[in-house]
Amino acid sequence: MVTNVYERHFEADAEFSGVKRRGALVMLISDSEAGSITYKAAVTFFAHENDEDFAVSYDAYLEKELFSAKGRRSKKKEAAFIENLAGALDGICAAHNAVIKWDRPLREERRG
């Protein structure tokens, strides 16, 4: 079962498919199946043309696997992954000339 453990929108600076992106939806995703658990850090960049524009585009999606092993979801592991989410995503974002402005959230965080 796939669960978005954490989500939050941030200001961003990126360009994908020739379109300037000013917003980023950051996620920690867990996928548990048949006694195994996987955690991924993910981000999707979107245009964010105004304060009401949160339309996510699917051509600017990046992810990184953080953990995969036998077991179940762990609140302790999830807290550590959330704490280190910026570090996990900054490297793959840099490879695409994209920046998440971690100090400029656009909305409150959501946990699931």
Buried (B, 14 or more C-beta within 10 A) or exposed (E): EEEBBBBBBBBBBBEBEEEEBBBBBBBBBBBBEEEEBBBBBBBBBBBBEEEEEBEBBEEBBBBBEBBEEEEEEBEEBBEBBBEEBBEBBBEBBEEBEBBBBBEEEBEEEEEE
